[in-house]
Amino acid sequence: MNNNTGIVSSINGPVVQGLNMGSFKVNEMVMVGDRKLIGEVVSLNEDKATIQVYEETEGLKAGEKILSTGSPLSVTLGPGMIGNIFDGIQRPLTVIQDMSRDFIPEGIGLITFSEDRLWDVNISVKAGDMLNEGDVYATIQETEGILHKLIVPYNVRGVVKETKDSGKYTLNDTIVLLEKENETIKLSLCTKWPVRKPRPIKSRLPIYKPLITGQRVIDSFYPIAKGGTVALPGGFGTGKTVTQHQLAKWCDADIIVYIGCGERGNEMTDVLEEFPKLIDPRSNRPLMERTILIANTSNMPVAAREASIYTGITMAEYFRDMGYDVAIMADSTSRWAEALREISGRLEQMPAEEGYPAYLPSRLAQFYERAGCVNTLSNEEATVTIIGAVSPAGGDFSEPVTENTKRFVSAFLALDKKLAYARHYPAINYLTSYSGYVNMLKEWYEENVAQDMMTLRNKMIVLFQEEEKLNEIVQLVGEDVLPNDQALILETARIIKKGFLQQNAMHPEDTYVVLNKQYLMLKTIDTFYEEALKCIKIGIPISVIRKESVIQDILKIKYEIPNDKPEALYELMDRITDTYLSLRMKYE
């Protein structure tokens, strides 16, 4: 028998045991059985191997052959990924739908996207040029906003021996020949990369700029940095998916990679149907022109769910290497961890806390550490930002996935069940959430928004903390017994929550808010607090202060003042100052 042919000896769901596997390698991709199901070798013991299969193994029999491919599980990287929808191992779902309308058929292999499509290629090198890793040898205008740069792969260098003329070529056409020590290297429109291996960079850079999302509670209170890592934990119904949709629609990343990892089929259907209709606010073009979707629903093979995270991050790194800022949404990493747990159970590995494998923390760390602000091989500054939703059972943040994720991320946007049930969206808890990027981004906010932006933010958070303490007293004895200055803290906190933190994703003015308007909204609320405090200091009761109509005007800011006319808030601040000045004059 061929050394590179194994034999199926036992089958346990997606886990297959093989014999005669001595010449195979760990992490090598293999074809299992007569239907050539895609699998990956996860462990070897002499000539016995354990394989996880990325497709349904129903009907597979002992004695069928296992064929070697000679390479690790890899994805094809090239033009055609933008605007496409893939499964967990990068097979285009639109192509699969033509083969089978309802379900993914087994044994279709690793289909490559847009293999026959002709791309308009502009070749930028000529014979005799010396090319090193990271050099651009051709470009393709993939969409109106994305210039796809074809880059010399890692560890490849040589002199250009021959090039084709600029023109139309397919994905696998050779367009440049490199010569290196009598070896000829072919460069085409695509390259392959193993998903579990991070793509190389020149160096990591300090984080210094925010990912602008247009969501006030995030941008003003708990900012996300470009190149940062964010956890978005929340129980059932707290709005994780909607929040991630908002971030995908509105954040100022150049490219979005959205991974639906083990989500419900109907949620993923909403994404697949809604995203192609959305218009990108930055370019007025379809949002899909800068988006890649990976759909791996909860009823798809569990091993492919485990791989989908790596598929997505590898695609993100590929576009980062071209100099783009990429944001990756993983919804949800808990479902991914459940896939790890199921596979490790079938592999008979020793379980750790709550049945998760002992290597859960290291796998989470490996994933989140692939984010960052970097200097690429092409000498460009670029970022990958990871926003991972976590779905703790029963909303218990002390369970292993949430606890371990917390160790490896720098921003923690905790979604709160009480806020969600009170119809306060986004339901990000303003006391238990935190962002480790506040100090890193302080200088950027001072230069680009306002000198006192972070001071104002800190002042509002202190008000919330004071309100939390006062609420405990109110629950015991009622609000009427509080001194006027403490009652004012409660009133101001109510205004911040209702007028600033609550945001309506369905309202055209409120769904996205520019930073300048966010700052002026906070400044308006601060003006109210300071002017009302002056009134209280001369003995004016809080009940009189509450009667003034300017409070309602503050609450209406988010709907009535457009993003392009934030200067109208200066008039409101003047009106607040005049209102409470005249009130003080009456009492004096």
MARLUMZA-903038 format. One line per 8 residues: their letters; for each residue x negated, y, z negated of C-alpha. Coordinates in steps of 0.2 Angstrom, whole numbers, plus 5000, padded with zeros to 4 digits. Example, Ala and Ser with C-alpha at 12.3 -4.5 7.8 and 13.67 -1.06 7.14 Angstrom:
as = 4938:4978:4961 | 4932:4995:4964 $
***
This chain:
mnnntgiv = 5000:5000:5000 | 4995:5018:5004 | 4986:5026:4989 | 4997:5041:4991 | 5013:5031:4989 | 5020:5028:4972 | 5035:5017:4967 | 5050:5022:4957 $
ssingpvv = 5051:5011:4941 | 5064:5019:4931 | 5077:5034:4932 | 5083:5044:4917 | 5093:5059:4924 | 5081:5071:4932 | 5066:5062:4925 | 5059:5048:4935 $
qglnmgsf = 5045:5036:4930 | 5033:5030:4945 | 5020:5016:4947 | 5004:5016:4958 | 5002:5035:4955 | 4983:5035:4951 | 4979:5046:4965 | 4992:5059:4961 $
kvnemvmv = 4989:5075:4951 | 4998:5084:4937 | 5010:5098:4943 | 5009:5090:4961 | 5025:5092:4971 | 5031:5075:4977 | 5045:5068:4988 | 5055:5054:4978 $
gdrklige = 5065:5040:4986 | 5073:5037:5003 | 5081:5054:5003 | 5064:5063:4999 | 5071:5072:4984 | 5059:5086:4978 | 5050:5083:4962 | 5035:5088:4952 $
vvslnedk = 5023:5077:4942 | 5023:5082:4924 | 5012:5069:4916 | 5000:5055:4921 | 4994:5039:4911 | 4982:5029:4922 | 4993:5024:4937 | 5010:5028:4928 $
atiqvyee = 5017:5045:4931 | 5032:5055:4925 | 5041:5066:4937 | 5055:5079:4935 | 5066:5080:4950 | 5074:5096:4956 | 5089:5088:4964 | 5103:5076:4958 $
teglkage = 5096:5059:4957 | 5113:5050:4958 | 5111:5035:4970 | 5092:5034:4968 | 5086:5016:4965 | 5070:5008:4957 | 5058:5002:4970 | 5060:5017:4982 $
kilstgsp = 5044:5026:4987 | 5036:5042:4980 | 5027:5052:4993 | 5013:5064:4989 | 5013:5082:4997 | 4995:5086:4990 | 5000:5103:4984 | 5008:5110:4968 $
lsvtlgpg = 5026:5117:4968 | 5024:5132:4978 | 5035:5146:4986 | 5033:5154:5003 | 5030:5172:5002 | 5033:5183:5017 | 5046:5194:5026 | 5064:5188:5024 $
mignifdg = 5065:5187:5005 | 5073:5204:5003 | 5091:5203:5004 | 5091:5185:5003 | 5100:5173:4990 | 5090:5157:4985 | 5092:5143:4973 | 5080:5139:4959 $
iqrpltvi = 5066:5132:4970 | 5068:5145:4984 | 5079:5137:4996 | 5091:5150:5005 | 5109:5147:5000 | 5115:5155:5016 | 5106:5141:5026 | 5112:5127:5014 $
qdmsrdfi = 5130:5133:5016 | 5129:5130:5035 | 5124:5112:5030 | 5137:5109:5016 | 5150:5121:5012 | 5153:5117:4993 | 5138:5109:4986 | 5119:5108:4989 $
pegiglit = 5116:5091:4998 | 5102:5080:4992 | 5086:5077:5002 | 5086:5093:5012 | 5068:5097:5007 | 5060:5114:5005 | 5069:5124:5018 | 5060:5140:5022 $
fsedrlwd = 5070:5156:5025 | 5071:5165:5042 | 5058:5153:5050 | 5064:5157:5068 | 5067:5176:5065 | 5056:5188:5075 | 5048:5202:5065 | 5041:5218:5072 $
vnisvkag = 5023:5217:5066 | 5011:5231:5067 | 4993:5224:5066 | 4981:5236:5058 | 4964:5227:5060 | 4953:5224:5075 | 4940:5211:5080 | 4924:5214:5070 $
dmlnegdv = 4932:5221:5055 | 4926:5214:5038 | 4941:5209:5027 | 4941:5205:5009 | 4955:5198:4997 | 4968:5211:4995 | 4965:5220:5011 | 4981:5224:5022 $
yatiqete = 4980:5217:5039 | 4997:5220:5046 | 5014:5229:5041 | 5032:5225:5044 | 5046:5238:5041 | 5057:5225:5032 | 5071:5237:5027 | 5072:5255:5028 $
gilhkliv = 5064:5258:5011 | 5052:5243:5010 | 5036:5242:5020 | 5031:5224:5019 | 5012:5223:5018 | 5003:5207:5024 | 4988:5205:5012 | 4973:5194:5014 $
pynvrgvv = 4975:5180:5001 | 4965:5178:4985 | 4948:5171:4987 | 4948:5174:5006 | 4936:5185:5015 | 4928:5185:5032 | 4925:5195:5049 | 4940:5197:5061 $
ketkdsgk = 4937:5185:5075 | 4953:5188:5085 | 4969:5197:5083 | 4986:5197:5092 | 4993:5213:5099 | 5006:5222:5088 | 5023:5215:5093 | 5037:5202:5088 $
ytlndtiv = 5031:5186:5079 | 5039:5173:5068 | 5035:5168:5050 | 5022:5155:5054 | 5014:5163:5070 | 4995:5166:5068 | 4991:5184:5071 | 4974:5186:5064 $
llekenet = 4959:5174:5064 | 4945:5176:5052 | 4928:5169:5053 | 4917:5164:5037 | 4902:5154:5039 | 4908:5144:5054 | 4925:5142:5046 | 4940:5149:5054 $
iklslctk = 4954:5155:5043 | 4971:5158:5051 | 4982:5172:5044 | 5001:5172:5048 | 5016:5182:5042 | 5017:5171:5026 | 5007:5163:5012 | 5011:5150:4999 $
wpvrkprp = 5008:5152:4980 | 5010:5139:4966 | 5024:5146:4955 | 5016:5142:4938 | 5000:5151:4942 | 5000:5170:4939 | 4994:5180:4955 | 4977:5188:4952 $
iksrlpiy = 4974:5207:4949 | 4959:5218:4948 | 4963:5225:4930 | 4977:5229:4918 | 4982:5247:4915 | 4989:5256:4900 | 5008:5258:4901 | 5013:5276:4902 $
kplitgqr = 5029:5279:4912 | 5047:5274:4909 | 5059:5263:4919 | 5073:5276:4921 | 5090:5267:4920 | 5103:5281:4919 | 5110:5272:4903 | 5109:5285:4889 $
vidsfypi = 5106:5273:4874 | 5091:5266:4883 | 5083:5281:4892 | 5085:5292:4877 | 5084:5281:4862 | 5076:5264:4866 | 5066:5267:4882 | 5060:5253:4893 $
akggtval = 5042:5256:4901 | 5037:5251:4919 | 5027:5235:4916 | 5036:5232:4900 | 5045:5217:4892 | 5063:5218:4886 | 5074:5206:4877 | 5093:5209:4879 $
pggfgtgk = 5101:5197:4866 | 5119:5195:4862 | 5133:5183:4858 | 5147:5178:4870 | 5157:5193:4877 | 5145:5207:4871 | 5141:5212:4889 | 5123:5205:4893 $
tvtqhqla = 5128:5202:4911 | 5136:5219:4914 | 5121:5228:4906 | 5109:5218:4917 | 5120:5222:4932 | 5119:5241:4927 | 5101:5240:4926 | 5099:5231:4942 $
kwcdadii = 5110:5244:4951 | 5103:5260:4944 | 5085:5257:4937 | 5071:5266:4948 | 5061:5251:4952 | 5057:5249:4970 | 5063:5230:4971 | 5074:5220:4960 $
vyigcger = 5073:5201:4957 | 5089:5195:4949 | 5088:5177:4942 | 5105:5169:4937 | 5097:5156:4927 | 5110:5143:4921 | 5125:5156:4921 | 5143:5151:4924 $
gnemtdvl = 5147:5149:4942 | 5161:5163:4942 | 5149:5176:4935 | 5136:5171:4948 | 5149:5172:4961 | 5153:5190:4955 | 5135:5195:4958 | 5134:5187:4975 $
eefpklid = 5150:5195:4981 | 5147:5212:4972 | 5129:5216:4976 | 5130:5215:4995 | 5144:5229:4994 | 5134:5241:4982 | 5126:5256:4989 | 5109:5261:4982 $
prsnrplm = 5110:5279:4974 | 5092:5283:4979 | 5094:5279:4997 | 5113:5278:5001 | 5108:5261:5009 | 5115:5244:5004 | 5107:5239:4987 | 5103:5222:4994 $
ertilian = 5089:5231:5005 | 5078:5231:4989 | 5086:5215:4980 | 5082:5197:4979 | 5094:5185:4971 | 5091:5168:4964 | 5106:5158:4959 | 5105:5143:4948 $
tsnmpvaa = 5121:5140:4940 | 5125:5129:4925 | 5131:5114:4936 | 5115:5114:4947 | 5101:5102:4943 | 5093:5106:4926 | 5075:5104:4932 | 5078:5117:4945 $
reasiytg = 5084:5129:4932 | 5068:5127:4923 | 5058:5131:4939 | 5069:5146:4944 | 5061:5158:4931 | 5044:5154:4939 | 5050:5156:4957 | 5057:5173:4952 $
itmaeyfr = 5042:5180:4944 | 5030:5174:4958 | 5041:5183:4970 | 5040:5199:4959 | 5021:5198:4958 | 5020:5196:4977 | 5029:5213:4980 | 5019:5220:4965 $
dmgydvai = 5003:5216:4975 | 5009:5228:4989 | 5010:5242:4976 | 5028:5242:4972 | 5037:5243:4955 | 5047:5228:4953 | 5060:5224:4939 | 5065:5206:4936 $
madstsrw = 5082:5202:4927 | 5082:5185:4920 | 5100:5180:4915 | 5098:5171:4903 | 5082:5164:4896 | 5092:5154:4883 | 5099:5143:4897 | 5081:5141:4903 $
aealreis = 5076:5135:4886 | 5090:5123:4886 | 5084:5116:4902 | 5067:5114:4894 | 5075:5106:4879 | 5085:5093:4889 | 5070:5088:4900 | 5058:5087:4885 $
grleqmpa = 5071:5075:4877 | 5072:5064:4892 | 5053:5064:4892 | 5054:5058:4874 | 5043:5072:4867 | 5044:5076:4849 | 5057:5089:4846 | 5054:5105:4835 $
eegypayl = 5066:5117:4828 | 5084:5114:4834 | 5078:5101:4846 | 5068:5113:4857 | 5051:5107:4862 | 5036:5112:4851 | 5029:5122:4866 | 5044:5134:4868 $
psrlaqfy = 5034:5149:4861 | 5020:5146:4873 | 5031:5145:4888 | 5040:5161:4883 | 5023:5169:4881 | 5017:5163:4898 | 5033:5170:4906 | 5033:5187:4897 $
eragcvnt = 5014:5190:4899 | 5016:5190:4918 | 5024:5208:4916 | 5012:5223:4916 | 5006:5239:4924 | 4991:5233:4935 | 4978:5238:4947 | 4981:5226:4962 $
lsneeatv = 4968:5218:4973 | 4972:5232:4986 | 4967:5245:4973 | 4985:5251:4970 | 4994:5254:4954 | 5010:5243:4952 | 5021:5236:4939 | 5032:5221:4935 $
tiigavsp = 5045:5224:4921 | 5054:5209:4914 | 5071:5211:4906 | 5077:5194:4899 | 5094:5191:4892 | 5095:5179:4878 | 5112:5170:4873 | 5110:5164:4855 $
aggdfsep = 5124:5152:4850 | 5137:5161:4839 | 5127:5177:4841 | 5114:5171:4828 | 5098:5181:4831 | 5088:5169:4819 | 5089:5154:4831 | 5072:5149:4840 $
vtentkrf = 5074:5157:4857 | 5078:5174:4850 | 5066:5173:4836 | 5052:5168:4848 | 5056:5180:4862 | 5056:5194:4849 | 5037:5190:4846 | 5033:5193:4864 $
vsaflald = 5043:5208:4870 | 5041:5226:4865 | 5059:5232:4867 | 5073:5223:4859 | 5091:5229:4864 | 5102:5220:4852 | 5120:5218:4858 | 5132:5219:4844 $
kklayarh = 5149:5209:4844 | 5157:5222:4832 | 5153:5236:4845 | 5159:5225:4859 | 5176:5221:4851 | 5178:5240:4847 | 5176:5243:4866 | 5160:5252:4863 $
ypainylt = 5150:5249:4879 | 5135:5246:4881 | 5136:5237:4865 | 5118:5240:4860 | 5116:5241:4841 | 5108:5258:4838 | 5101:5252:4821 | 5094:5235:4824 $
sysgyvnm = 5087:5238:4842 | 5070:5245:4844 | 5057:5250:4857 | 5039:5249:4855 | 5036:5260:4870 | 5042:5277:4862 | 5025:5283:4857 | 5017:5277:4874 $
lkewyeen = 5030:5287:4883 | 5031:5302:4872 | 5018:5312:4883 | 5028:5308:4899 | 5045:5313:4891 | 5036:5329:4885 | 5029:5333:4902 | 5044:5328:4913 $
vaqdmmtl = 5060:5331:4902 | 5057:5342:4887 | 5044:5346:4874 | 5056:5341:4860 | 5065:5326:4868 | 5057:5313:4856 | 5059:5324:4841 | 5077:5326:4845 $
rnkmivlf = 5079:5307:4847 | 5071:5304:4830 | 5082:5316:4822 | 5098:5307:4829 | 5091:5290:4823 | 5089:5297:4805 | 5107:5304:4806 | 5112:5286:4810 $
qeeeklne = 5102:5279:4796 | 5110:5292:4784 | 5127:5287:4791 | 5125:5269:4787 | 5121:5272:4769 | 5136:5284:4768 | 5148:5271:4775 | 5144:5260:4761 $
ivqlvged = 5150:5273:4749 | 5165:5278:4760 | 5171:5259:4759 | 5171:5260:4740 | 5178:5277:4736 | 5184:5285:4753 | 5178:5299:4763 | 5187:5313:4754 $
vlpndqal = 5175:5312:4739 | 5159:5315:4749 | 5151:5332:4749 | 5154:5343:4765 | 5136:5341:4771 | 5137:5322:4770 | 5154:5322:4778 | 5146:5332:4792 $
iletarii = 5133:5318:4795 | 5148:5306:4797 | 5156:5318:4809 | 5140:5321:4820 | 5136:5302:4820 | 5154:5299:4827 | 5151:5312:4840 | 5135:5304:4845 $
kkgflqqn = 5143:5287:4846 | 5158:5292:4856 | 5151:5307:4866 | 5134:5300:4870 | 5130:5282:4867 | 5147:5275:4874 | 5146:5275:4893 | 5159:5270:4906 $
amhpedty = 5151:5259:4920 | 5167:5262:4930 | 5167:5281:4930 | 5158:5289:4944 | 5150:5303:4933 | 5147:5292:4918 | 5140:5276:4926 | 5123:5284:4929 $
vvlnkqyl = 5116:5300:4920 | 5100:5309:4924 | 5087:5312:4911 | 5089:5331:4911 | 5108:5330:4907 | 5104:5316:4894 | 5092:5329:4885 | 5105:5343:4886 $
mlktidtf = 5119:5332:4879 | 5108:5328:4864 | 5103:5347:4863 | 5122:5351:4863 | 5126:5339:4849 | 5111:5345:4839 | 5117:5363:4841 | 5134:5358:4834 $
yeealkci = 5126:5350:4819 | 5114:5365:4815 | 5128:5378:4817 | 5141:5368:4807 | 5128:5365:4793 | 5126:5384:4792 | 5145:5385:4789 | 5144:5372:4776 $
kigipisv = 5130:5381:4767 | 5141:5396:4764 | 5156:5385:4758 | 5167:5382:4773 | 5175:5365:4771 | 5172:5351:4784 | 5191:5351:4788 | 5190:5368:4795 $
irkesviq = 5174:5364:4805 | 5183:5349:4813 | 5198:5359:4819 | 5187:5369:4832 | 5191:5364:4850 | 5172:5364:4854 | 5171:5346:4847 | 5183:5340:4860 $
dilkikye = 5173:5349:4873 | 5157:5340:4867 | 5166:5323:4869 | 5171:5327:4887 | 5154:5332:4893 | 5150:5315:4900 | 5165:5315:4911 | 5167:5334:4915 $
ipndkpea = 5149:5340:4919 | 5141:5332:4934 | 5124:5326:4935 | 5119:5340:4947 | 5125:5354:4936 | 5118:5350:4919 | 5115:5369:4917 | 5134:5371:4912 $
lyelmdri = 5129:5363:4895 | 5119:5379:4891 | 5136:5389:4892 | 5144:5376:4880 | 5129:5378:4868 | 5132:5397:4868 | 5151:5394:4865 | 5147:5382:4850 $
tdtylslr = 5135:5395:4843 | 5148:5409:4845 | 5163:5399:4838 | 5154:5395:4822 | 5146:5412:4820 | 5163:5420:4821 | 5170:5407:4808 | 5156:5411:4796 $
mkye = 5160:5430:4799 | 5178:5427:4794 | 5172:5418:4778 | 5159:5430:4773 $
***
